[in-house]
Amino acid sequence: MQAMTEAQTEDRRLFREAADLAIRLQNDPANPVSIDMVRTWVARSPRHEAAWARVAAIHGMTGKILSRQRAAAEGGVAGMSRRTLVIGGLIGAGVAAAGSLTVPGALLRARADHMTSTAEIRRITLSDGSEITLGPDSAVAIDFTDARRTIGLLAGMAYFDVARDASRPFSVLSGDLTATALGTAFDVSNDAGFVSVSVDHGAVEARAADSEFRLAERLNPGDWITFDNSSHAIARGTREAFQIAAWREGMIVAERETVSAMVAKIARWQRGSVVMADPSLGSRVVSGVFDLADPLGALEAVVRPFGAKVRNITPFMTVISPV
């Protein structure tokens, strides 16, 4: 068991290193130094290569390979032989509006039992021993009775580590979606009208009225779903446990998420308002790993492939608009 734990720790470390390299590459894709750093890192061992492959898959890098031909066309350097460096990864469709805390501040404060501010992450221990890690610009309302445990995620994101109590189900409500856990840990976020649930360990039942979730769907470790509150469309996938709620460690792992949802997530780390001047941009879809230590850089990495620019107009306003 100890060996497995050490292996998981090492995989987590390598994944983060690979993600950092991917972030650097996506911020400066034509830089031969960044490309050479990735080539050297990937060649260190099969585990390094496997970690890079996981990050590449998350970025949706299917079929866009940095080959010799592409490098020559773009004035870059030669490809990576067998350990091919894959870049790109953008797929499109979906509808969303950008935004952070969409509930008016006064109303949110009146409803919430706990709230956080920009870039603040807070750990909350509940009366039953469960723990909530509440993300930035987020709010929850708590309703515990003798028969049930209910958390309303009013805005933002939260990771729930649930104490087992078979007599009192633990449910998180956000938008039209209800996620019910049975002694488990899972992540829930609500951004720009999209509610996402990712299961770390244990099991979660997801349910939403007037959708294919009305009869409930069981999510097992590694499973994730994203639910569109407007259209009730659903996206599904799987990821490794250490990628779930990675925002707690300073990065966001996105898989097939709309630009509006990603902007809303990252904006929770950026002071002031973040506004998208072109609403049509929000419906584009992106995958990738984004560094929350530099929220402006992360926003730029999200929108740059679509020809948009991030401008910090004042300390209290950031605008995303066509170049």
Contacts in CASP RR format, 6 or more apart in sequence:
PFRMAT RR
TARGET T0000
AUTHOR 0000-0000-0000
METHOD contacts of the structure
MODEL  1
MQAMTEAQTEDRRLFREAADLAIRLQNDPANPVSIDMVRTWVARSPRHEA
AWARVAAIHGMTGKILSRQRAAAEGGVAGMSRRTLVIGGLIGAGVAAAGS
LTVPGALLRARADHMTSTAEIRRITLSDGSEITLGPDSAVAIDFTDARRT
IGLLAGMAYFDVARDASRPFSVLSGDLTATALGTAFDVSNDAGFVSVSVD
HGAVEARAADSEFRLAERLNPGDWITFDNSSHAIARGTREAFQIAAWREG
MIVAERETVSAMVAKIARWQRGSVVMADPSLGSRVVSGVFDLADPLGALE
AVVRPFGAKVRNITPFMTVISPV
8 242 0 8 1.000
10 47 0 8 1.000
11 47 0 8 1.000
11 51 0 8 1.000
11 240 0 8 1.000
11 242 0 8 1.000
12 242 0 8 1.000
14 47 0 8 1.000
14 48 0 8 1.000
14 50 0 8 1.000
14 51 0 8 1.000
15 51 0 8 1.000
15 54 0 8 1.000
15 55 0 8 1.000
15 240 0 8 1.000
15 242 0 8 1.000
15 243 0 8 1.000
16 249 0 8 1.000
16 251 0 8 1.000
17 41 0 8 1.000
17 51 0 8 1.000
18 41 0 8 1.000
18 48 0 8 1.000
18 51 0 8 1.000
18 52 0 8 1.000
18 54 0 8 1.000
18 55 0 8 1.000
19 55 0 8 1.000
19 251 0 8 1.000
19 253 0 8 1.000
19 289 0 8 1.000
20 291 0 8 1.000
21 34 0 8 1.000
21 37 0 8 1.000
21 38 0 8 1.000
21 41 0 8 1.000
21 52 0 8 1.000
21 55 0 8 1.000
22 38 0 8 1.000
22 55 0 8 1.000
22 56 0 8 1.000
22 59 0 8 1.000
22 288 0 8 1.000
22 289 0 8 1.000
23 251 0 8 1.000
23 289 0 8 1.000
23 290 0 8 1.000
23 291 0 8 1.000
23 298 0 8 1.000
23 301 0 8 1.000
24 34 0 8 1.000
24 37 0 8 1.000
25 31 0 8 1.000
25 34 0 8 1.000
25 35 0 8 1.000
25 38 0 8 1.000
25 85 0 8 1.000
25 87 0 8 1.000
26 59 0 8 1.000
26 87 0 8 1.000
26 88 0 8 1.000
26 288 0 8 1.000
26 301 0 8 1.000
27 297 0 8 1.000
27 300 0 8 1.000
27 301 0 8 1.000
28 34 0 8 1.000
29 87 0 8 1.000
30 74 0 8 1.000
30 75 0 8 1.000
30 76 0 8 1.000
32 76 0 8 1.000
32 77 0 8 1.000
35 66 0 8 1.000
35 76 0 8 1.000
35 77 0 8 1.000
35 85 0 8 1.000
36 77 0 8 1.000
38 52 0 8 1.000
38 80 0 8 1.000
38 85 0 8 1.000
39 79 0 8 1.000
39 80 0 8 1.000
39 83 0 8 1.000
39 85 0 8 1.000
41 48 0 8 1.000
41 52 0 8 1.000
42 48 0 8 1.000
42 49 0 8 1.000
42 52 0 8 1.000
42 80 0 8 1.000
42 83 0 8 1.000
42 85 0 8 1.000
43 49 0 8 1.000
43 83 0 8 1.000
49 83 0 8 1.000
52 83 0 8 1.000
54 240 0 8 1.000
55 289 0 8 1.000
56 86 0 8 1.000
58 239 0 8 1.000
58 243 0 8 1.000
58 253 0 8 1.000
58 254 0 8 1.000
58 255 0 8 1.000
58 287 0 8 1.000
58 288 0 8 1.000
58 289 0 8 1.000
59 86 0 8 1.000
59 87 0 8 1.000
59 88 0 8 1.000
59 89 0 8 1.000
59 287 0 8 1.000
59 288 0 8 1.000
59 289 0 8 1.000
60 88 0 8 1.000
60 89 0 8 1.000
60 90 0 8 1.000
60 91 0 8 1.000
60 255 0 8 1.000
60 287 0 8 1.000
60 288 0 8 1.000
61 86 0 8 1.000
61 87 0 8 1.000
61 88 0 8 1.000
61 89 0 8 1.000
62 86 0 8 1.000
62 89 0 8 1.000
63 86 0 8 1.000
64 86 0 8 1.000
64 87 0 8 1.000
64 88 0 8 1.000
64 89 0 8 1.000
65 84 0 8 1.000
65 85 0 8 1.000
65 86 0 8 1.000
65 87 0 8 1.000
66 79 0 8 1.000
66 80 0 8 1.000
66 84 0 8 1.000
66 85 0 8 1.000
66 86 0 8 1.000
66 87 0 8 1.000
67 79 0 8 1.000
67 84 0 8 1.000
68 78 0 8 1.000
68 79 0 8 1.000
71 77 0 8 1.000
71 78 0 8 1.000
71 79 0 8 1.000
79 85 0 8 1.000
88 305 0 8 1.000
89 286 0 8 1.000
89 287 0 8 1.000
89 288 0 8 1.000
90 284 0 8 1.000
90 285 0 8 1.000
90 286 0 8 1.000
90 287 0 8 1.000
90 305 0 8 1.000
90 306 0 8 1.000
91 256 0 8 1.000
91 285 0 8 1.000
91 287 0 8 1.000
92 283 0 8 1.000
92 284 0 8 1.000
92 285 0 8 1.000
93 283 0 8 1.000
93 285 0 8 1.000
94 228 0 8 1.000
94 231 0 8 1.000
94 233 0 8 1.000
94 258 0 8 1.000
94 283 0 8 1.000
94 285 0 8 1.000
95 228 0 8 1.000
95 230 0 8 1.000
95 231 0 8 1.000
95 258 0 8 1.000
95 283 0 8 1.000
96 192 0 8 1.000
96 193 0 8 1.000
96 194 0 8 1.000
96 228 0 8 1.000
96 258 0 8 1.000
96 259 0 8 1.000
96 260 0 8 1.000
96 261 0 8 1.000
96 282 0 8 1.000
96 283 0 8 1.000
97 192 0 8 1.000
97 193 0 8 1.000
97 260 0 8 1.000
97 279 0 8 1.000
97 282 0 8 1.000
98 192 0 8 1.000
98 259 0 8 1.000
98 260 0 8 1.000
98 263 0 8 1.000
98 264 0 8 1.000
98 267 0 8 1.000
98 274 0 8 1.000
98 275 0 8 1.000
98 276 0 8 1.000
98 279 0 8 1.000
98 282 0 8 1.000
98 320 0 8 1.000
99 191 0 8 1.000
99 192 0 8 1.000
99 260 0 8 1.000
99 263 0 8 1.000
99 264 0 8 1.000
99 267 0 8 1.000
99 274 0 8 1.000
100 137 0 8 1.000
100 155 0 8 1.000
100 156 0 8 1.000
100 264 0 8 1.000
100 267 0 8 1.000
100 268 0 8 1.000
100 273 0 8 1.000
100 274 0 8 1.000
101 108 0 8 1.000
101 137 0 8 1.000
101 139 0 8 1.000
101 155 0 8 1.000
101 156 0 8 1.000
102 155 0 8 1.000
102 192 0 8 1.000
102 193 0 8 1.000
103 111 0 8 1.000
103 139 0 8 1.000
103 154 0 8 1.000
103 155 0 8 1.000
108 115 0 8 1.000
108 139 0 8 1.000
108 154 0 8 1.000
108 155 0 8 1.000
109 115 0 8 1.000
111 139 0 8 1.000
111 141 0 8 1.000
111 154 0 8 1.000
112 139 0 8 1.000
112 140 0 8 1.000
112 141 0 8 1.000
112 154 0 8 1.000
113 140 0 8 1.000
113 141 0 8 1.000
113 142 0 8 1.000
114 122 0 8 1.000
114 124 0 8 1.000
114 132 0 8 1.000
114 134 0 8 1.000
114 139 0 8 1.000
114 140 0 8 1.000
114 142 0 8 1.000
115 138 0 8 1.000
115 139 0 8 1.000
116 122 0 8 1.000
116 134 0 8 1.000
116 135 0 8 1.000
116 136 0 8 1.000
116 137 0 8 1.000
116 138 0 8 1.000
116 139 0 8 1.000
117 136 0 8 1.000
117 137 0 8 1.000
118 136 0 8 1.000
118 137 0 8 1.000
118 268 0 8 1.000
118 269 0 8 1.000
118 270 0 8 1.000
118 271 0 8 1.000
118 272 0 8 1.000
119 136 0 8 1.000
119 268 0 8 1.000
119 269 0 8 1.000
119 271 0 8 1.000
120 135 0 8 1.000
120 136 0 8 1.000
121 133 0 8 1.000
121 134 0 8 1.000
121 135 0 8 1.000
121 136 0 8 1.000
121 247 0 8 1.000
121 248 0 8 1.000
122 133 0 8 1.000
122 134 0 8 1.000
122 135 0 8 1.000
123 131 0 8 1.000
123 132 0 8 1.000
123 133 0 8 1.000
123 134 0 8 1.000
124 131 0 8 1.000
124 132 0 8 1.000
124 133 0 8 1.000
124 134 0 8 1.000
124 140 0 8 1.000
125 131 0 8 1.000
126 132 0 8 1.000
126 142 0 8 1.000
126 144 0 8 1.000
126 149 0 8 1.000
126 163 0 8 1.000
127 144 0 8 1.000
128 144 0 8 1.000
128 149 0 8 1.000
128 163 0 8 1.000
128 165 0 8 1.000
128 168 0 8 1.000
129 163 0 8 1.000
130 149 0 8 1.000
130 160 0 8 1.000
130 161 0 8 1.000
130 162 0 8 1.000
130 163 0 8 1.000
130 170 0 8 1.000
131 160 0 8 1.000
131 161 0 8 1.000
132 140 0 8 1.000
132 151 0 8 1.000
132 158 0 8 1.000
132 159 0 8 1.000
132 160 0 8 1.000
132 161 0 8 1.000
133 158 0 8 1.000
133 159 0 8 1.000
133 161 0 8 1.000
133 245 0 8 1.000
133 248 0 8 1.000
134 140 0 8 1.000
134 157 0 8 1.000
134 158 0 8 1.000
135 156 0 8 1.000
135 157 0 8 1.000
135 158 0 8 1.000
135 247 0 8 1.000
135 268 0 8 1.000
136 156 0 8 1.000
136 268 0 8 1.000
136 269 0 8 1.000
137 155 0 8 1.000
137 156 0 8 1.000
137 267 0 8 1.000
137 268 0 8 1.000
138 153 0 8 1.000
138 155 0 8 1.000
138 156 0 8 1.000
138 157 0 8 1.000
138 158 0 8 1.000
138 268 0 8 1.000
139 153 0 8 1.000
139 154 0 8 1.000
139 155 0 8 1.000
139 156 0 8 1.000
140 151 0 8 1.000
140 152 0 8 1.000
140 153 0 8 1.000
140 154 0 8 1.000
140 158 0 8 1.000
141 151 0 8 1.000
141 152 0 8 1.000
141 154 0 8 1.000
142 150 0 8 1.000
142 151 0 8 1.000
142 152 0 8 1.000
143 149 0 8 1.000
143 150 0 8 1.000
143 151 0 8 1.000
143 152 0 8 1.000
144 150 0 8 1.000
144 168 0 8 1.000
145 168 0 8 1.000
146 168 0 8 1.000
147 167 0 8 1.000
147 168 0 8 1.000
148 168 0 8 1.000
148 169 0 8 1.000
148 171 0 8 1.000
149 165 0 8 1.000
149 168 0 8 1.000
149 169 0 8 1.000
149 170 0 8 1.000
149 171 0 8 1.000
150 171 0 8 1.000
150 172 0 8 1.000
150 173 0 8 1.000
151 158 0 8 1.000
151 160 0 8 1.000
151 170 0 8 1.000
151 171 0 8 1.000
151 172 0 8 1.000
151 173 0 8 1.000
152 172 0 8 1.000
152 173 0 8 1.000
152 174 0 8 1.000
153 172 0 8 1.000
153 173 0 8 1.000
153 174 0 8 1.000
153 188 0 8 1.000
153 189 0 8 1.000
153 190 0 8 1.000
154 174 0 8 1.000
155 190 0 8 1.000
156 189 0 8 1.000
156 190 0 8 1.000
156 191 0 8 1.000
156 268 0 8 1.000
157 187 0 8 1.000
157 188 0 8 1.000
157 189 0 8 1.000
157 190 0 8 1.000
157 191 0 8 1.000
157 245 0 8 1.000
157 247 0 8 1.000
157 265 0 8 1.000
157 268 0 8 1.000
158 172 0 8 1.000
158 187 0 8 1.000
158 188 0 8 1.000
158 189 0 8 1.000
159 185 0 8 1.000
159 186 0 8 1.000
159 187 0 8 1.000
159 200 0 8 1.000
159 244 0 8 1.000
159 245 0 8 1.000
159 248 0 8 1.000
160 170 0 8 1.000
160 172 0 8 1.000
160 181 0 8 1.000
160 185 0 8 1.000
160 186 0 8 1.000
160 187 0 8 1.000
160 188 0 8 1.000
161 185 0 8 1.000
162 170 0 8 1.000
162 181 0 8 1.000
162 182 0 8 1.000
162 183 0 8 1.000
162 184 0 8 1.000
162 185 0 8 1.000
162 186 0 8 1.000
163 183 0 8 1.000
164 182 0 8 1.000
164 183 0 8 1.000
166 182 0 8 1.000
169 180 0 8 1.000
169 181 0 8 1.000
169 182 0 8 1.000
170 180 0 8 1.000
170 181 0 8 1.000
170 182 0 8 1.000
170 183 0 8 1.000
171 178 0 8 1.000
171 179 0 8 1.000
171 180 0 8 1.000
171 181 0 8 1.000
172 178 0 8 1.000
172 179 0 8 1.000
172 180 0 8 1.000
172 181 0 8 1.000
172 188 0 8 1.000
174 188 0 8 1.000
174 190 0 8 1.000
174 195 0 8 1.000
175 190 0 8 1.000
175 193 0 8 1.000
175 195 0 8 1.000
175 229 0 8 1.000
176 195 0 8 1.000
176 208 0 8 1.000
176 209 0 8 1.000
176 210 0 8 1.000
176 211 0 8 1.000
176 227 0 8 1.000
176 229 0 8 1.000
176 232 0 8 1.000
177 195 0 8 1.000
177 197 0 8 1.000
177 206 0 8 1.000
177 207 0 8 1.000
177 208 0 8 1.000
177 213 0 8 1.000
177 227 0 8 1.000
177 229 0 8 1.000
178 206 0 8 1.000
178 207 0 8 1.000
178 208 0 8 1.000
179 186 0 8 1.000
179 188 0 8 1.000
179 197 0 8 1.000
179 204 0 8 1.000
179 205 0 8 1.000
179 206 0 8 1.000
179 207 0 8 1.000
179 219 0 8 1.000
180 204 0 8 1.000
180 205 0 8 1.000
180 207 0 8 1.000
180 216 0 8 1.000
181 202 0 8 1.000
181 203 0 8 1.000
181 204 0 8 1.000
182 202 0 8 1.000
182 203 0 8 1.000
182 204 0 8 1.000
183 202 0 8 1.000
184 199 0 8 1.000
184 200 0 8 1.000
184 201 0 8 1.000
184 202 0 8 1.000
184 203 0 8 1.000
184 204 0 8 1.000
185 199 0 8 1.000
185 200 0 8 1.000
185 201 0 8 1.000
185 202 0 8 1.000
186 197 0 8 1.000
186 198 0 8 1.000
186 199 0 8 1.000
186 200 0 8 1.000
186 204 0 8 1.000
186 219 0 8 1.000
186 244 0 8 1.000
187 196 0 8 1.000
187 197 0 8 1.000
187 198 0 8 1.000
187 200 0 8 1.000
187 244 0 8 1.000
187 245 0 8 1.000
188 195 0 8 1.000
188 196 0 8 1.000
188 197 0 8 1.000
189 195 0 8 1.000
189 196 0 8 1.000
189 265 0 8 1.000
190 196 0 8 1.000
191 260 0 8 1.000
191 261 0 8 1.000
191 262 0 8 1.000
191 264 0 8 1.000
191 265 0 8 1.000
192 258 0 8 1.000
192 260 0 8 1.000
192 261 0 8 1.000
192 263 0 8 1.000
192 264 0 8 1.000
192 282 0 8 1.000
193 228 0 8 1.000
193 229 0 8 1.000
193 230 0 8 1.000
193 261 0 8 1.000
194 226 0 8 1.000
194 227 0 8 1.000
194 228 0 8 1.000
194 229 0 8 1.000
194 257 0 8 1.000
194 258 0 8 1.000
194 261 0 8 1.000
195 226 0 8 1.000
195 227 0 8 1.000
195 229 0 8 1.000
196 224 0 8 1.000
196 225 0 8 1.000
196 226 0 8 1.000
196 227 0 8 1.000
196 257 0 8 1.000
196 261 0 8 1.000
197 204 0 8 1.000
197 206 0 8 1.000
197 219 0 8 1.000
197 224 0 8 1.000
197 225 0 8 1.000
197 227 0 8 1.000
198 222 0 8 1.000
198 223 0 8 1.000
198 224 0 8 1.000
198 239 0 8 1.000
198 244 0 8 1.000
198 245 0 8 1.000
199 219 0 8 1.000
199 220 0 8 1.000
199 221 0 8 1.000
199 222 0 8 1.000
199 223 0 8 1.000
199 224 0 8 1.000
199 244 0 8 1.000
200 221 0 8 1.000
200 222 0 8 1.000
200 241 0 8 1.000
200 244 0 8 1.000
200 245 0 8 1.000
201 221 0 8 1.000
201 241 0 8 1.000
202 220 0 8 1.000
202 221 0 8 1.000
203 218 0 8 1.000
203 219 0 8 1.000
203 220 0 8 1.000
203 221 0 8 1.000
204 218 0 8 1.000
204 219 0 8 1.000
205 216 0 8 1.000
205 217 0 8 1.000
205 218 0 8 1.000
205 219 0 8 1.000
206 213 0 8 1.000
206 216 0 8 1.000
206 217 0 8 1.000
206 219 0 8 1.000
206 225 0 8 1.000
206 227 0 8 1.000
207 213 0 8 1.000
207 214 0 8 1.000
207 215 0 8 1.000
207 216 0 8 1.000
207 217 0 8 1.000
208 214 0 8 1.000
208 227 0 8 1.000
208 232 0 8 1.000
210 232 0 8 1.000
211 227 0 8 1.000
211 232 0 8 1.000
211 234 0 8 1.000
212 232 0 8 1.000
212 234 0 8 1.000
213 227 0 8 1.000
213 234 0 8 1.000
217 225 0 8 1.000
219 225 0 8 1.000
221 241 0 8 1.000
222 238 0 8 1.000
222 239 0 8 1.000
222 240 0 8 1.000
222 241 0 8 1.000
222 244 0 8 1.000
223 236 0 8 1.000
223 237 0 8 1.000
223 238 0 8 1.000
224 236 0 8 1.000
224 237 0 8 1.000
224 238 0 8 1.000
224 239 0 8 1.000
224 244 0 8 1.000
224 255 0 8 1.000
225 234 0 8 1.000
225 235 0 8 1.000
225 236 0 8 1.000
225 237 0 8 1.000
226 234 0 8 1.000
226 235 0 8 1.000
226 236 0 8 1.000
226 256 0 8 1.000
226 257 0 8 1.000
226 261 0 8 1.000
227 233 0 8 1.000
227 234 0 8 1.000
228 234 0 8 1.000
235 256 0 8 1.000
237 255 0 8 1.000
239 253 0 8 1.000
239 255 0 8 1.000
243 253 0 8 1.000
246 252 0 8 1.000
246 253 0 8 1.000
247 265 0 8 1.000
247 292 0 8 1.000
250 291 0 8 1.000
250 292 0 8 1.000
250 293 0 8 1.000
251 289 0 8 1.000
251 290 0 8 1.000
251 291 0 8 1.000
251 292 0 8 1.000
252 262 0 8 1.000
252 265 0 8 1.000
252 266 0 8 1.000
252 289 0 8 1.000
252 290 0 8 1.000
252 292 0 8 1.000
252 298 0 8 1.000
253 288 0 8 1.000
253 289 0 8 1.000
254 262 0 8 1.000
254 286 0 8 1.000
254 287 0 8 1.000
254 288 0 8 1.000
254 289 0 8 1.000
254 290 0 8 1.000
255 287 0 8 1.000
255 288 0 8 1.000
256 285 0 8 1.000
256 287 0 8 1.000
257 285 0 8 1.000
257 286 0 8 1.000
257 287 0 8 1.000
258 282 0 8 1.000
258 283 0 8 1.000
258 284 0 8 1.000
258 285 0 8 1.000
258 286 0 8 1.000
259 276 0 8 1.000
259 281 0 8 1.000
259 282 0 8 1.000
259 283 0 8 1.000
259 284 0 8 1.000
259 285 0 8 1.000
259 286 0 8 1.000
259 302 0 8 1.000
259 303 0 8 1.000
259 306 0 8 1.000
260 276 0 8 1.000
260 281 0 8 1.000
260 282 0 8 1.000
260 283 0 8 1.000
262 286 0 8 1.000
262 290 0 8 1.000
262 302 0 8 1.000
263 274 0 8 1.000
263 276 0 8 1.000
263 282 0 8 1.000
263 299 0 8 1.000
263 302 0 8 1.000
263 303 0 8 1.000
263 320 0 8 1.000
266 274 0 8 1.000
266 290 0 8 1.000
266 292 0 8 1.000
266 295 0 8 1.000
266 298 0 8 1.000
266 299 0 8 1.000
266 302 0 8 1.000
267 273 0 8 1.000
267 274 0 8 1.000
267 295 0 8 1.000
267 299 0 8 1.000
267 318 0 8 1.000
269 292 0 8 1.000
269 295 0 8 1.000
269 298 0 8 1.000
270 295 0 8 1.000
270 296 0 8 1.000
270 299 0 8 1.000
270 318 0 8 1.000
271 315 0 8 1.000
271 316 0 8 1.000
272 315 0 8 1.000
272 316 0 8 1.000
272 317 0 8 1.000
272 318 0 8 1.000
273 316 0 8 1.000
273 317 0 8 1.000
273 318 0 8 1.000
274 299 0 8 1.000
274 318 0 8 1.000
274 319 0 8 1.000
274 320 0 8 1.000
275 317 0 8 1.000
275 318 0 8 1.000
275 319 0 8 1.000
275 320 0 8 1.000
276 282 0 8 1.000
276 319 0 8 1.000
276 320 0 8 1.000
276 321 0 8 1.000
277 319 0 8 1.000
277 320 0 8 1.000
277 321 0 8 1.000
277 322 0 8 1.000
278 308 0 8 1.000
278 320 0 8 1.000
278 321 0 8 1.000
278 322 0 8 1.000
281 303 0 8 1.000
281 306 0 8 1.000
281 308 0 8 1.000
281 320 0 8 1.000
284 306 0 8 1.000
286 302 0 8 1.000
286 305 0 8 1.000
290 298 0 8 1.000
290 301 0 8 1.000
290 302 0 8 1.000
291 297 0 8 1.000
291 298 0 8 1.000
292 298 0 8 1.000
296 310 0 8 1.000
296 312 0 8 1.000
296 318 0 8 1.000
297 310 0 8 1.000
299 310 0 8 1.000
299 318 0 8 1.000
299 320 0 8 1.000
300 309 0 8 1.000
300 310 0 8 1.000
303 309 0 8 1.000
303 310 0 8 1.000
303 320 0 8 1.000
307 322 0 8 1.000
307 323 0 8 1.000
308 320 0 8 1.000
308 321 0 8 1.000
308 322 0 8 1.000
308 323 0 8 1.000
309 320 0 8 1.000
309 321 0 8 1.000
309 322 0 8 1.000
309 323 0 8 1.000
310 318 0 8 1.000
310 319 0 8 1.000
310 320 0 8 1.000
311 318 0 8 1.000
311 319 0 8 1.000
311 320 0 8 1.000
311 321 0 8 1.000
312 318 0 8 1.000
313 319 0 8 1.000
END
